[in-house]
Amino acid sequence: MLRNLLKETIDTLVQHGKTGSDVYWVGNAEYMIGWDDFVKVANVDYNDGYGSQEVAADLVVVGDNWWLERCEYDGSEWWGFKTIPTTNRKYTSLQSVIGRLCPSLHELNSEQY
């Protein structure tokens, strides 16, 4: 199915209460452009269905403590919205970060494990 990258990006931003004016930059670890330049190159259609990924896999849209990153499964692709985790974390010591059946940090570091 054909999808417009710019429309998809704007729709994803709106879903998360953001607009193009909230974007700091677009690019990857090596390249960076502003939102206005992204708008010029992103107004293109691509096939987001299964097969092969068409949009650059390392493309990100970055804002203040959030970013969009490309997600893909078997060629089907979409934007994933990510934020810097915020919790009531505190510094502590960890006994382990590896265990069988992919347990949580809490499980790995509790006496019951």
Secondary structure in CASP SS format (residue, H / E / C, confidence):
PFRMAT SS
TARGET T0000
AUTHOR 0000-0000-0000
METHOD secondary structure of the structure
MODEL  1
M C 1.00
L E 1.00
R E 1.00
N E 1.00
L H 1.00
L H 1.00
K H 1.00
E H 1.00
T H 1.00
I H 1.00
D H 1.00
T H 1.00
L H 1.00
V H 1.00
Q H 1.00
H C 1.00
G C 1.00
K C 1.00
T C 1.00
G H 1.00
S H 1.00
D H 1.00
V C 1.00
Y C 1.00
W E 1.00
V E 1.00
G E 1.00
N C 1.00
A C 1.00
E C 1.00
Y C 1.00
M E 1.00
I E 1.00
G C 1.00
W H 1.00
D H 1.00
D H 1.00
F H 1.00
V H 1.00
K H 1.00
V H 1.00
A H 1.00
N C 1.00
V C 1.00
D E 1.00
Y E 1.00
N E 1.00
D C 1.00
G C 1.00
Y C 1.00
G C 1.00
S C 1.00
Q C 1.00
E C 1.00
V C 1.00
A C 1.00
A C 1.00
D C 1.00
L C 1.00
V E 1.00
V E 1.00
V E 1.00
G E 1.00
D C 1.00
N C 1.00
W E 1.00
W E 1.00
L E 1.00
E E 1.00
R E 1.00
C E 1.00
E E 1.00
Y E 1.00
D C 1.00
G C 1.00
S E 1.00
E E 1.00
W E 1.00
W E 1.00
G E 1.00
F E 1.00
K E 1.00
T E 1.00
I C 1.00
P C 1.00
T C 1.00
T C 1.00
N C 1.00
R C 1.00
K C 1.00
Y C 1.00
T C 1.00
S C 1.00
L C 1.00
Q C 1.00
S C 1.00
V C 1.00
I C 1.00
G C 1.00
R C 1.00
L C 1.00
C C 1.00
P C 1.00
S C 1.00
L H 1.00
H H 1.00
E H 1.00
L H 1.00
N C 1.00
S C 1.00
E C 1.00
Q C 1.00
Y C 1.00
END
